[in-house]
């Protein structure tokens, strides 16, 4: 499972970064935006990794390769928490974007 497909943001982010770079508008503000964007991308990659780890732990448990339910539950909870955090950040980002778009004349 890929978090980018769930959030549907990867193509939007890539298009906006490409168009901003092509326009040559790299400023201090864009540098700060790049930092925030890179942080968000790292967060998405971490969430993907945790989801993958949880899926692998489920498969191992289902196949009988491991009997440790404690590690399985920890992996599942980490993945769930990371996904909830990522979705919450996405929702806040979209709310901020909508508010900025309403400010424009």
Backbone bond lengths (Angstrom), bond angles and torsions (degrees), N, CA, C in turn:
res aa  C-N    CA-C-N  psi(-1)  N-CA   C-N-CA  omega(-1)  CA-C   N-CA-C  phi
1 X - - - 1.452 - - 1.528 108.23 -
2 X 1.302 116.44 131.25 1.455 122.09 -177.56 1.517 109.31 -110.29
3 X 1.319 116.76 125.75 1.460 121.74 -177.39 1.519 111.91 -64.18
4 X 1.344 117.06 -30.17 1.464 119.55 178.70 1.518 111.59 -62.45
5 X 1.324 116.79 -36.77 1.459 119.15 178.67 1.516 111.13 -70.81
6 X 1.338 116.87 -32.90 1.464 119.53 177.32 1.518 111.66 -69.45
7 X 1.316 116.00 -42.03 1.458 120.20 -176.20 1.516 112.26 -84.25
8 X 1.320 117.29 -27.75 1.457 121.05 -179.95 1.513 113.24 65.67
9 X 1.336 117.21 31.57 1.460 120.31 -174.28 1.513 114.32 -109.49
10 X 1.317 118.93 -15.60 1.461 119.68 -171.25 1.522 111.92 -62.61
11 X 1.320 118.61 -43.46 1.468 119.81 -178.92 1.514 111.34 -69.81
12 X 1.336 117.48 -35.85 1.471 120.75 178.50 1.520 110.07 -64.12
13 X 1.321 116.79 -46.48 1.463 121.02 -179.21 1.519 110.08 -63.08
14 X 1.330 117.86 -46.72 1.460 120.88 -178.29 1.522 111.51 -62.75
15 X 1.336 118.78 -40.55 1.457 121.52 179.11 1.520 110.96 -64.06
16 X 1.344 117.25 -43.69 1.458 120.71 -178.45 1.523 112.03 -67.17
17 X 1.322 116.84 -40.71 1.463 119.98 179.10 1.522 109.68 -66.40
18 X 1.337 117.81 -42.31 1.456 121.59 179.88 1.524 110.96 -63.54
19 X 1.327 117.16 -45.02 1.469 119.25 -178.51 1.518 111.11 -67.58
20 X 1.315 118.47 -36.43 1.464 120.58 178.42 1.524 110.84 -67.92
21 X 1.329 116.48 -38.65 1.451 120.50 179.29 1.526 110.64 -68.70
22 X 1.317 117.34 -41.68 1.456 120.84 -179.75 1.522 111.43 -64.80
23 X 1.314 117.08 -33.08 1.457 120.28 -179.67 1.526 111.26 -74.11
24 X 1.310 118.12 -11.64 1.456 121.75 177.43 1.516 113.06 74.17
25 X 1.305 117.96 25.92 1.461 122.14 -177.13 1.528 111.03 -98.33
26 X 1.298 117.18 50.99 1.450 121.05 178.21 1.529 107.59 -87.89
27 X 1.300 116.45 109.97 1.457 122.50 179.43 1.514 108.83 -129.94
28 X 1.318 114.82 -174.69 1.454 119.18 178.66 1.531 110.22 -62.51
29 X 1.315 117.20 -37.93 1.456 120.92 178.56 1.520 110.35 -64.18
30 X 1.327 116.63 -43.09 1.451 119.89 177.98 1.521 111.22 -65.77
31 X 1.329 116.28 -33.58 1.457 120.02 177.36 1.528 109.75 -63.63
32 X 1.334 116.99 -41.19 1.454 120.75 177.29 1.533 109.62 -66.48
33 X 1.330 115.97 -40.21 1.458 120.07 177.25 1.519 110.54 -62.23
34 X 1.335 116.82 -41.73 1.460 120.91 178.19 1.528 111.11 -60.12
35 X 1.321 116.31 -40.53 1.455 120.75 178.91 1.526 110.74 -62.99
36 X 1.322 115.64 -45.09 1.463 119.91 179.52 1.521 110.30 -66.37
37 X 1.320 116.47 -41.76 1.461 120.50 179.68 1.523 111.19 -63.62
38 X 1.317 116.88 -43.89 1.466 120.25 178.26 1.526 111.36 -63.25
39 X 1.320 116.53 -36.62 1.453 120.66 176.53 1.524 110.64 -64.25
40 X 1.329 116.35 -41.83 1.467 120.37 178.46 1.526 110.85 -65.36
41 X 1.312 116.74 -40.35 1.470 120.29 178.87 1.525 110.31 -65.54
42 X 1.327 117.41 -40.52 1.465 120.67 175.89 1.525 110.82 -61.58
43 X 1.344 115.74 -39.01 1.457 120.42 177.85 1.525 110.62 -62.80
44 X 1.317 117.49 -42.12 1.461 121.85 178.53 1.520 110.76 -64.96
45 X 1.331 116.74 -41.46 1.469 120.07 178.18 1.525 111.50 -64.47
46 X 1.326 116.90 -39.99 1.463 121.00 177.47 1.521 110.33 -64.01
47 X 1.329 116.15 -42.69 1.461 120.13 178.57 1.520 110.49 -62.65
48 X 1.327 117.06 -43.09 1.471 120.47 176.46 1.524 111.06 -57.95
49 X 1.314 116.03 -43.66 1.463 120.90 -179.46 1.530 111.02 -63.18
50 X 1.326 116.90 -44.36 1.461 120.39 -179.85 1.528 111.40 -66.42
51 X 1.335 117.03 -38.42 1.465 120.17 176.76 1.527 110.80 -64.31
52 X 1.320 116.25 -40.57 1.463 120.90 178.35 1.521 111.13 -65.23
53 X 1.332 116.89 -42.56 1.468 121.05 178.12 1.526 111.11 -61.63
54 X 1.333 116.14 -41.68 1.466 120.02 179.52 1.530 110.63 -65.55
55 X 1.323 116.29 -40.79 1.460 119.88 178.65 1.528 110.90 -64.18
56 X 1.332 116.40 -41.24 1.472 120.43 178.02 1.527 111.11 -64.70
57 X 1.337 116.66 -38.92 1.465 120.29 178.31 1.522 110.67 -65.79
58 X 1.335 117.29 -39.16 1.466 120.31 176.77 1.521 111.43 -62.97
59 X 1.321 116.12 -43.63 1.467 120.56 -179.59 1.529 110.24 -64.32
60 X 1.325 116.92 -43.94 1.469 120.58 178.76 1.523 111.19 -61.15
61 X 1.326 116.03 -41.44 1.460 120.24 179.87 1.528 110.48 -67.43
62 X 1.333 116.46 -42.13 1.462 120.74 -179.05 1.525 111.98 -65.92
63 X 1.326 116.83 -34.09 1.462 120.84 179.30 1.519 112.81 -81.90
64 X 1.320 117.25 -6.31 1.459 120.93 178.89 1.510 113.30 82.50
65 X 1.333 117.31 11.98 1.466 120.50 179.99 1.523 111.16 -72.35
66 X 1.313 116.90 -24.16 1.457 121.49 177.33 1.519 108.48 -140.31
67 X 1.304 115.72 148.94 1.463 120.45 178.79 1.516 111.23 -117.34
68 X 1.304 117.24 10.21 1.454 121.97 -176.89 1.529 110.15 -86.46
69 X 1.316 116.02 97.32 1.467 120.22 -179.41 1.525 110.95 -72.13
70 X 1.327 116.17 -23.93 1.466 120.23 -179.68 1.530 110.64 -62.23
71 X 1.335 117.05 -48.57 1.471 120.52 179.00 1.521 111.75 -65.37
72 X 1.326 116.38 -36.03 1.464 120.63 177.43 1.520 110.55 -62.37
73 X 1.307 117.30 -46.65 1.466 120.68 -178.64 1.531 111.46 -67.15
74 X 1.314 117.29 -35.64 1.466 120.40 177.26 1.523 110.00 -64.51
75 X 1.335 116.97 -45.31 1.467 120.64 179.39 1.525 110.82 -62.44
76 X 1.332 117.41 -42.46 1.459 121.00 178.93 1.526 111.71 -64.59
77 X 1.332 116.88 -41.07 1.464 119.79 -179.42 1.527 111.52 -68.74
78 X 1.329 117.12 -39.11 1.472 119.95 176.37 1.524 110.47 -61.00
79 X 1.321 116.45 -43.96 1.464 120.41 -179.81 1.526 110.88 -65.00
80 X 1.309 117.40 -43.22 1.461 121.27 179.87 1.518 111.12 -63.41
81 X 1.318 116.66 -45.00 1.464 120.70 -179.80 1.527 110.90 -64.55
82 X 1.316 117.21 -43.24 1.466 120.77 179.69 1.526 110.80 -63.60
83 X 1.329 117.25 -40.98 1.459 120.79 179.31 1.523 110.99 -66.19
84 X 1.324 117.62 -42.54 1.467 120.74 177.74 1.523 110.94 -62.38
85 X 1.322 116.90 -40.87 1.458 121.66 178.92 1.534 110.89 -64.39
86 X 1.321 116.43 -43.63 1.463 121.37 179.96 1.526 111.24 -64.20
87 X 1.321 116.37 -42.95 1.465 120.12 178.80 1.533 110.51 -66.05
88 X 1.316 117.54 -38.67 1.467 120.53 178.32 1.528 110.92 -63.70
89 X 1.326 117.04 -40.80 1.466 120.61 178.03 1.524 109.87 -65.36
90 X 1.327 116.54 -43.00 1.459 120.03 177.93 1.525 111.05 -59.65
91 X 1.329 116.79 -43.58 1.464 120.64 179.93 1.529 111.26 -62.68
92 X 1.326 117.20 -42.23 1.467 120.55 177.99 1.527 111.12 -65.13
93 X 1.321 116.26 -39.65 1.454 120.78 178.52 1.526 110.42 -62.57
94 X 1.328 116.83 -45.22 1.459 120.28 179.67 1.527 112.02 -66.56
95 X 1.333 117.70 -36.57 1.464 120.58 175.74 1.524 110.85 -63.14
96 X 1.335 116.22 -42.98 1.470 120.23 179.03 1.520 110.40 -65.15
97 X 1.321 117.27 -40.69 1.463 121.70 178.97 1.529 110.30 -62.49
98 X 1.322 117.30 -45.48 1.466 120.81 178.85 1.523 111.22 -61.87
99 X 1.329 116.95 -39.80 1.458 120.33 179.13 1.531 111.35 -66.20
100 X 1.321 116.81 -40.17 1.464 120.50 177.67 1.527 110.25 -65.14
101 X 1.322 116.93 -40.90 1.458 119.81 179.61 1.530 111.41 -65.27
102 X 1.311 118.78 -30.81 1.451 121.77 177.99 1.530 111.46 -73.00
103 X 1.326 117.90 -23.27 1.464 121.75 179.21 1.509 112.35 -74.46
104 X 1.315 117.66 -25.97 1.450 120.58 -176.90 1.523 110.96 -69.36
105 X 1.318 115.17 145.64 1.463 120.27 -178.84 1.495 109.80 -96.70
